[in-house]
């Protein structure tokens, strides 16, 4: 089974970092930073740290597993994390140099219902999970260390 890890990256200002994807012939959508777990990764969390480094040259404190989603031989694990540093200009992931991959733009959105309603976050299931967590107040992670 293919495993992917993604992070709800909460900033010190209680916003969330998302990646706006623009691809030819497809309506604009947003995704959470992350990617595939590779054979050399020591753990899922190690894979997530690697992906955060590649995609946004960032460092994050992983708080907890938020949600797991399985479909068609793929498992996606969504973690709640406090982003400590990031620099979109210094990203190094292979997806940025691949032809035809479209544009990846880092955006900071309010971690509120209104913030989520303003974007088309994919997959839809994680958008529903986040809306429920916001309603329940279960995304509170405290101040950074």
Phi, psi and omega per residue, in radians:
X1 nan 2.337 3.077
X2 -1.307 2.354 3.082
X3 -2.053 2.394 3.071
X4 -2.206 2.554 3.106
X5 -2.137 2.444 3.122
X6 -2.420 2.770 -3.088
X7 -2.275 2.376 2.887
X8 -1.486 1.768 -3.036
X9 -1.650 1.831 -3.103
X10 -1.607 2.262 -3.135
X11 -1.515 3.017 3.086
X12 -1.107 -0.394 3.115
X13 -1.588 0.191 -3.096
X14 1.019 0.645 2.934
X15 -1.819 3.089 -3.124
X16 -2.214 2.393 3.078
X17 -1.542 2.245 3.102
X18 -2.325 2.804 3.124
X19 -1.946 2.104 3.082
X20 -1.468 2.152 -3.121
X21 -1.804 2.184 3.075
X22 -2.127 2.073 -3.127
X23 -2.341 2.507 -3.111
X24 -0.993 2.233 3.060
X25 1.409 0.060 -3.121
X26 -2.207 2.368 3.081
X27 -1.030 2.565 3.127
X28 -1.010 2.422 3.071
X29 -2.510 2.954 -3.106
X30 -2.154 2.589 3.078
X31 -2.349 2.820 3.033
X32 -1.481 2.524 3.104
X33 -1.037 2.505 3.125
X34 2.646 -2.966 -3.130
X35 3.035 -2.810 -3.029
X36 -1.334 2.541 3.010
X37 -1.377 2.224 -3.101
X38 -1.783 2.715 -3.112
X39 -0.947 -0.561 -3.113
X40 -1.407 -0.122 3.139
X41 -1.282 2.298 -3.110
X42 -1.214 -0.494 -3.124
X43 -2.784 3.014 3.063
X44 -1.105 -0.688 3.129
X45 -1.131 -0.679 3.085
X46 -1.103 -0.702 3.096
X47 -1.085 -0.708 -3.139
X48 -1.155 -0.742 3.085
X49 -1.048 -0.747 3.125
X50 -1.081 -0.810 -3.129
X51 -1.106 -0.727 3.120
X52 -1.098 -0.683 3.102
X53 -1.136 -0.807 -3.116
X54 -1.131 -0.804 -2.985
X55 -1.400 -0.578 -3.104
X56 -2.405 0.304 -3.112
X57 0.811 0.763 -3.036
X58 -1.952 2.894 3.019
X59 -2.247 2.405 -3.092
X60 -2.450 2.675 2.983
X61 -1.731 2.029 3.127
X62 -1.346 2.208 -3.098
X63 -1.573 -0.936 -3.115
X64 -2.962 2.852 2.998
X65 -1.255 2.247 -3.090
X66 -1.730 -0.693 -3.037
X67 -2.841 2.564 3.038
X68 -2.166 2.399 -3.100
X69 -2.298 2.302 3.117
X70 -2.214 2.389 3.039
X71 -2.889 2.471 3.031
X72 0.815 0.889 3.084
X73 1.257 0.309 3.136
X74 -2.273 2.394 3.066
X75 -2.066 2.233 3.062
X76 -1.986 2.258 3.120
X77 -1.960 2.171 -3.108
X78 -1.879 2.141 -3.112
X79 -1.897 2.579 2.984
X80 -1.617 2.264 -3.087
X81 -2.526 2.648 3.044
X82 -1.711 2.033 3.107
X83 -1.361 2.289 -3.072
X84 -1.725 -0.874 3.102
X85 -2.426 2.689 3.022
X86 -2.801 2.705 3.108
X87 -2.688 1.771 -3.071
X88 -1.131 -0.433 3.134
X89 -1.222 -0.395 -3.068
X90 -1.763 0.248 -3.129
X91 -1.118 2.676 -3.031
X92 -2.308 0.065 -3.046
X93 -1.071 2.552 -3.116
X94 -1.099 -0.425 -3.107
X95 -1.138 -0.367 -3.081
X96 -1.368 -0.365 3.140
X97 -1.769 -0.131 -3.118
X98 -1.285 2.346 3.108
X99 -1.141 2.486 3.029
X100 1.319 0.165 -3.108
X101 -1.467 -0.183 3.132
X102 1.436 -2.949 -3.060
X103 -1.748 2.447 3.063
X104 -2.047 2.003 3.136
X105 -2.143 2.215 3.135
X106 -1.392 2.309 3.103
X107 -2.314 2.647 3.084
X108 -1.946 2.105 3.139
X109 -2.113 2.664 3.076
X110 -1.065 2.410 3.103
X111 -1.516 1.181 -3.099
X112 -2.412 2.959 3.063
X113 -1.031 -0.757 -3.126
X114 -1.100 -0.704 3.108
X115 -1.069 -0.810 3.117
X116 -1.155 -0.653 -3.135
X117 -1.176 -0.350 -3.109
X118 -1.472 -0.071 3.140
X119 -2.314 2.803 3.067
X120 -1.777 1.409 -3.096
X121 -1.343 2.273 3.120
X122 -1.986 2.582 -0.151
X123 -1.231 2.737 -3.099
X124 -1.017 -0.560 -3.119
X125 -1.065 -0.699 -3.134
X126 -1.244 -0.551 3.068
X127 -1.093 -0.718 3.099
X128 -1.136 -0.735 3.127
X129 -1.073 -0.773 -3.136
X130 -1.138 -0.705 3.091
X131 -1.053 -0.764 3.110
X132 -1.110 -0.706 3.141
X133 -1.191 -0.651 3.090
X134 -1.128 -0.791 3.123
X135 -1.048 -0.679 -3.096
X136 -1.459 -0.156 -3.116
X137 1.253 0.423 -3.057
X138 -1.674 0.226 3.076
X139 -1.775 0.127 3.116
X140 -1.205 2.145 -3.108
X141 -2.158 0.107 3.098
X142 1.357 3.111 -3.100
X143 -1.421 2.740 -3.139
X144 -1.158 2.700 -3.141
X145 -1.206 nan nan
